[in-house]
Amino acid sequence: MKTINFKGKKYPTRTFVVTNDDIDNEQEITISTESLSDAMGDDKEVHDTEANDIDCTIYFYVDNDVINLSAEEICANHLDEPFGIIEEIN
């Protein structure tokens, strides 16, 4: 599993190629955990900060225990809308 380093701590990320009824083409999305979102706090909304740069690369933040589920389970049931998984990028 890949990680993002923020303020000396590593947070897990996963990247998927997905599709759903609302998009015409495949889409690449990266997810991380709520603990990363919490650590970045309000700085993720402030442009030109490390937190904002990271936040712009994350499609969705999931509960900490969800990040270890199967790609299929995450994409179908734990994002803001259901996606079909094509592949996970390691």
C-alpha positions as CSV (number, residue, x, y, z in Angstrom):
1,M,0.0,0.0,0.0
2,K,1.3,3.5,-0.9
3,T,1.5,6.2,1.7
4,I,1.5,10.0,1.9
5,N,3.9,11.6,4.4
6,F,2.4,14.6,6.2
7,K,4.2,16.3,9.0
8,G,6.4,13.3,9.6
9,K,3.6,10.7,9.7
10,K,2.6,8.3,7.0
11,Y,-1.0,7.8,5.9
12,P,-2.1,5.0,3.6
13,T,-3.5,5.6,0.1
14,R,-4.9,3.4,-2.6
15,T,-5.5,4.3,-6.2
16,F,-8.1,2.7,-8.4
17,V,-9.2,2.9,-12.1
18,V,-13.0,3.0,-11.9
19,T,-16.1,3.6,-13.9
20,N,-19.7,4.3,-13.2
21,D,-22.9,5.4,-14.9
22,D,-22.1,9.1,-14.6
23,I,-18.7,9.1,-16.3
24,D,-18.1,8.2,-20.0
25,N,-14.5,7.1,-19.5
26,E,-12.4,5.3,-17.0
27,Q,-11.3,7.5,-14.1
28,E,-8.3,7.2,-11.8
29,I,-9.1,8.0,-8.2
30,T,-6.9,8.0,-5.0
31,I,-8.4,7.6,-1.6
32,S,-6.9,8.0,1.9
33,T,-8.1,7.8,5.5
34,E,-10.1,10.2,7.6
35,S,-7.1,10.4,9.9
36,L,-5.1,12.2,7.1
37,S,-8.0,14.6,6.6
38,D,-8.2,15.3,10.3
39,A,-4.4,15.9,10.5
40,M,-4.6,18.4,7.7
41,G,-7.5,20.2,9.3
42,D,-8.5,23.6,7.9
43,D,-5.2,24.0,6.1
44,K,-6.5,21.7,3.3
45,E,-8.8,24.5,2.3
46,V,-6.0,27.1,2.2
47,H,-4.3,27.4,-1.2
48,D,-0.6,27.0,-1.6
49,T,-0.2,24.9,1.6
50,E,1.2,21.4,1.8
51,A,-2.2,20.2,3.1
52,N,-4.1,21.7,0.2
53,D,-1.6,20.2,-2.3
54,I,-2.2,16.8,-0.8
55,D,-6.0,17.3,-0.6
56,C,-6.1,18.1,-4.3
57,T,-4.8,14.6,-5.1
58,I,-7.3,12.7,-2.9
59,Y,-10.7,11.9,-4.3
60,F,-12.3,10.7,-1.1
61,Y,-11.4,10.0,2.6
62,V,-12.6,6.8,4.1
63,D,-12.8,5.5,7.7
64,N,-9.5,4.2,8.9
65,D,-10.6,0.6,8.9
66,V,-12.1,0.8,5.4
67,I,-8.7,1.4,3.7
68,N,-7.8,-2.3,4.2
69,L,-11.0,-3.7,2.6
70,S,-11.0,-5.2,-0.9
71,A,-11.0,-2.7,-3.8
72,E,-14.4,-4.0,-4.9
73,E,-15.9,-3.4,-1.5
74,I,-14.5,0.1,-1.2
75,C,-15.6,1.1,-4.6
76,A,-19.1,-0.3,-4.4
77,N,-20.0,0.7,-0.8
78,H,-17.6,3.3,0.8
79,L,-17.2,6.2,-1.6
80,D,-19.5,9.2,-2.2
81,E,-21.1,7.2,-5.0
82,P,-20.7,3.6,-6.2
83,F,-18.0,2.8,-8.7
84,G,-17.1,-0.3,-10.6
85,I,-13.5,-1.3,-10.1
86,I,-11.4,-1.9,-13.2
87,E,-8.0,-2.3,-11.5
88,E,-6.0,-1.1,-8.6
89,I,-2.8,0.7,-9.3
90,N,0.0,-0.3,-7.0
